Amino acid sequence: MNFLLENYTVWKALHIVFVVSWFAGLFYMVRLFIYHTEANTRPDEEKRILQEQFDVMQNRLWYIITTPAMILTVIFGTLMLVANSGLLKMPWMHIKLTFVGILLVYHFICQGIMNRLKSKSSRWTSGHLRIWNEVATLLLVSIVFLVIMKTSLGWLGGVIGFFGVGISLMLGIKLYKKLRKR
């Protein structure tokens, strides 16, 4: 137990490094999903070539970077909680762990999307995927505000404000899309 506590800052640093890697992978993965989906509008031969390439890129990103980063994030976060179990008594940590649980669900939904794109059975449109990509951003901002602001309720205002901005962006995207079609 002393070893875990003595190396707490190491676990924390590694946790942060792998959180950054995990989110980078998630952000790029959904962007690849969008390109993969938009390749459906290309002529057959071009579509086939693009989608085969996106399948390779998605597999490598998912299994070499994104999923290992997720696993290591969870491992180092768990080491921090074991080293400092007092964190589990803090309400903000319960909320953070709830957001992390939602992020894990998001991760595995992305894996499902990847598998459906590979089998050509995805029903996601590029517009839906663009909105889906913002879910990870909202989770990232929520978690960061929560961790930094901890016991003050300021994080709640930040999160609510960010959701407001997110909703405004989605409405703006829909408006832009309608104007672009004209």
N, C-alpha and C positions, 0 to 999 in steps of 0.2 A: 504493500500500500504506500509506503514511503516513496518508492520508485515512481509510482504514478503521480503523487503529489509534487515531488521534486522536479518532475519533468512536465508539469502542467503547461508552462508557456510553450514548450515544444509541441505538445498535443494541440494547443490553441493555434499556433502558427501553421501547423500542418492541416488542421481543420479548415482554416481560412483559405490556404492554397488550394485545397481540393474542392471547397465550395465554389471558388472562382472557376476552377477547371470544369466542374459539373455544370454550372450555369452557362459557361462559354459553349460547352457541348450541346446543351439543350437549345440555346439560342440558334446556333448554326444548324442543328439537326432540323428544326422546324423550317428554317429558311430553305434547306435542301428539299424538304417535303413540298414546299411551295413550288420550287423549280421543277421538281419531279412531276407534280400535278399539272403545271402549265405546259409541260412537254407534250401533254395529250393533244394540244392544239396544232402540233407540228405534223408535217407529212410523215407517213408511216415509217420510212427508213430512218429519218432523223429522230423521230419519237423513240424508236427501238434503241438506237445508239445512246441517246441521252438518258433514257430510263435505265439502261444497263449500267451506264456510268454512275448515275445517281445511286443505284442499288449498291455498287461497290463503295462509293464514298460514304453512304449512310452506314453500311456494315462496319467499315473501319472506324468511323467516328464513334459509333455506338459502343462497339465491343473493345476498342483500344483506348478510348479516352473517356467518353461520357459515363458508361456504367462503372468502370473501375474508379473514376473520380467520385461517383455517388457512394460506392461501397466504402472507399477510404474516408469520405466525409462522415459517414455514419460511424465508422470505427473510431476515428479520432474524436468525434463528438461524444461518443459513448465513454471513451477513456477520460475525457474531461469531466463527465458526470460522475464517473466512478471515483476519480481523484477528488472531486469536490461535490459530494452528494448533497450538500446544503443548497445547491442550485435547484434541486428538485422540490424544495420547499417554497420557492419563489413563484408567485403567480405568473409573472412575465415568461418564465421558462415553460410553464404549461402551455401558454399561448404559442410560444415559439415552436414547441414540439408538435402542436396541432398544425401549424403552418408547414413544418417539415413533413408531417404525415401527408398533408395535401400535396406537397411537392413530390413525394414518393409516388403517390397515385398518378400525378401528372407525368412523371418519368415513365411509368409502365403503360400509360395510355399512349405516350409517344412511341414506345416500342411496338404497341399494337398497330398504330398508324403505319410505322415502317414496314411491318410484316404484311399489312393489307396492300400497301403500295407495291411491294415486291410481288405479291400474288395477283396484282391488278384488280383487287376487289375493294379498293378504298372509295368511299362516297364523299370524302372531304373535298370541298372546293378550295381554290387558292384563297378566296376571301375568308372562308371559315378558318383556314390555317393561319392567315395573317392575324385574325383575332385571337386564335389559340396561342400564338406566339406571345401575345401581350399578357397572357395569364402568368407565364414564368416571370415576366418583368414585375407584375403586381406582387407576386410572392416574394421576389427578391427584395423589393422596396419595403414590403411589410416586415420581413424578417430583419432587415438591417435597421430600420427605424426602431423596431421593438428591442433589439439587442443593445443598441446605442442608448436609447432613452429609458430602458428598463422599467423602473418603478413609477416614473412620472407618466401621466396620462398623455403627455405630448405626442407620444408615438401614435396614439389613436387618431389624433387630429391629422397627423402626417399621412397616415394610411387612408383615412377617409378623403383627405384632399387629393391624394394620388389616385384613388378610385374615381373621384370626380373628374380628374384630368383624363384618366383612361377612358371613361365613358364619353367625355367630350371628344377625344381623339377618334373613337369608334364612330360617333355620329358624324364627325368631320370627314372620315374616310368614306362613309356611305354617301354623304353629300357630294364629295369629289367624284365618286364613282358614277353617280347619276349625271353630274355635269359633263363628265368625260364621254359618256355614251351619247350625249346630244351632239 
